[in-house]
């Protein structure tokens, strides 16, 4: 597979990945300003709105819509994975999350966040997430960032697919990302950082 930034030309493959994964968010959750119930209603009743918002931002070259696609080698139009990468300053909802309110994330300047990691169901556990994690530092460096952060869910069992939307912790550890901050040692949402 090859990993490449999302461009307007790849929006069809990107959208097909979300549809194949039954993911109605189309990576707009971090930017939705309503309540949790309003978000759930929107994803159920009008997922096309989420897709259209993201597509319009990609078409305009908006920084908040950036990310990486993992594309299948033998089917170059088929996306098998997606990683949202955005400047942390453009994800204010992150700091409002209960899991991170007590964590001192420091200055936002130049720090990019892994906002989502989605792998096509038939390609999970085949190295797609790892390829995206490996590609993230170079992409963020090329976009002018000085660090990239991840916020995986820490559990004592193997992650269920629906728990892995921020990526598995083990991949960040084995790829050399450093534990940056914990609210406490048993924190279920640690912060990992890679300085560039």
C-alpha positions in Angstrom: 0.0 0.0 0.0 1.1 3.6 -0.4 0.2 6.5 2.0 -0.6 9.8 0.5 -2.2 13.1 1.7 -5.9 13.5 1.0 -6.5 15.7 -2.1 -9.7 16.6 -4.0 -8.9 13.9 -6.5 -9.0 11.3 -3.8 -12.3 12.3 -2.2 -14.2 9.5 -3.9 -11.9 6.9 -2.5 -12.0 8.6 0.9 -15.8 8.6 1.0 -16.0 5.0 -0.1 -13.7 4.0 2.8 -16.1 5.7 5.3 -19.1 4.0 3.6 -17.4 0.6 3.7 -16.6 1.1 7.4 -20.2 2.2 8.2 -18.8 5.4 9.6 -21.3 8.2 9.2 -19.0 10.9 10.8 -16.8 11.5 7.8 -14.3 13.0 10.2 -16.4 16.0 11.3 -16.9 15.1 15.0 -14.1 17.2 16.3 -15.6 20.2 14.5 -19.3 19.7 15.4 -20.4 22.3 18.0 -23.8 20.8 19.0 -24.5 18.3 21.8 -23.7 14.6 21.8 -27.3 13.8 21.0 -27.4 16.3 18.2 -24.3 14.7 16.8 -25.8 11.2 16.9 -29.0 12.4 15.3 -27.0 14.1 12.5 -24.9 11.0 11.8 -28.1 8.9 11.7 -30.3 11.3 9.8 -27.9 13.3 7.6 -24.5 11.7 7.2 -24.3 13.2 3.7 -23.9 16.6 5.4 -20.8 15.5 7.2 -19.3 14.1 4.0 -20.2 17.3 2.1 -18.6 19.6 4.8 -15.4 17.6 4.7 -15.3 17.5 0.9 -15.8 21.3 0.7 -12.9 21.9 3.1 -10.6 19.5 1.2 -11.6 21.3 -2.1 -10.6 24.6 -0.5 -7.3 23.2 0.9 -8.4 23.9 4.5 -5.8 22.8 7.1 -8.4 21.3 9.4 -9.4 18.8 6.7 -5.9 17.4 6.2 -5.0 13.8 6.6 -3.4 10.7 5.1 -5.0 7.9 3.0 -3.6 4.4 2.8 -4.2 3.3 -0.8 -4.3 -0.3 -2.0 -1.3 -1.1 -4.3 -3.2 -3.5 -6.6 -6.3 -1.2 -6.7 -4.9 2.3 -6.7 -8.3 3.9 -6.5 -9.2 2.0 -3.3 -8.5 3.6 0.1 -8.0 1.1 3.0 -7.1 3.5 5.8 -7.4 7.1 6.9 -5.7 9.3 9.5 -7.0 12.7 10.3 -4.1 15.1 11.0 -4.8 18.7 12.1 -3.2 21.4 14.1 -4.2 20.9 17.7 -5.2 24.5 17.9 -7.9 23.8 15.3 -9.4 21.0 17.5 -10.6 23.0 20.6 -13.0 20.2 21.4 -10.0 18.1 22.3 -9.2 20.3 25.3 -12.9 20.2 26.4 -13.0 16.4 26.6 -13.2 15.0 30.1 -10.2 12.8 29.5 -7.9 15.7 28.7 -9.2 18.6 30.8 -6.8 17.7 33.6 -3.8 17.1 31.3 -1.4 19.9 30.7 -1.0 19.6 26.9 1.2 22.7 26.8 1.4 25.3 24.0 -0.6 24.4 20.8 2.0 26.2 18.5 3.2 23.8 15.8 1.6 20.7 17.4 -0.6 18.5 15.2 -3.0 15.9 16.4 -4.0 12.5 15.2 -7.8 13.1 15.2 -8.9 9.8 13.9 -7.6 6.5 12.6 -10.0 4.5 10.4 -9.1 1.2 8.7 -11.4 -0.6 6.3 -13.0 -3.6 8.1 -11.6 -6.2 5.7 -8.0 -4.8 6.1 -7.9 -4.5 9.9 -4.9 -6.2 11.5 -2.9 -6.1 8.2 -0.5 -3.2 9.0 -2.6 -0.3 7.6 -2.8 1.6 10.9 1.0 1.1 11.4 1.7 2.5 7.9 -0.3 5.6 8.6 1.4 6.1 12.0 4.8 5.7 10.3 3.9 8.3 7.7 2.4 10.9 10.0 5.7 12.5 11.2 7.0 13.2 7.7 3.6 14.6 6.6 3.4 16.9 9.6 7.0 18.0 9.1 6.2 18.9 5.5 3.2 20.9 6.6 5.3 22.9 9.0 4.6 21.2 12.3 7.1 20.7 15.1 5.4 17.8 16.9 2.5 15.3 16.3 0.4 13.9 19.1 -1.9 10.9 19.5 -4.5 10.0 22.0 -5.1 6.3 21.9 -7.5 4.5 24.2 -5.7 2.4 26.8 -7.4 -0.8 27.9 -6.2 -4.0 29.5 -7.8 -6.2 26.7 -7.5 -6.2 22.9 -9.3 -3.1 21.6 -12.7 -3.8 20.0 -12.9 -2.1 16.6 -15.2 0.6 17.9 -12.7 1.5 20.6 -9.8 2.0 18.2 -10.9 5.1 16.4 -7.9 7.0 17.9 -5.5 4.1 17.1 -4.1 1.3 19.2 -1.6 2.4 21.9 0.9 -0.3 21.0 1.6 1.0 17.5 2.6 4.4 18.8 4.8 2.9 21.4 6.6 0.5 19.0 7.0 3.4 16.5 8.9 5.5 19.0 6.3 8.0 20.1 7.0 9.1 23.6 4.4 9.2 26.5 4.0 12.9 26.9 1.5 13.3 29.7 -0.9 11.3 31.9 -3.5 12.7 34.3 -2.6 9.6 36.4 -0.8 6.3 35.8 -4.0 4.5 35.1 -5.3 7.0 32.7 -7.3 5.4 29.9 -6.4 8.1 27.4 -2.6 8.8 27.5 -1.0 11.4 25.2 1.8 10.3 23.0 4.0 12.7 21.1 6.6 12.6 18.4 8.9 15.6 18.1 10.0 16.4 14.6 
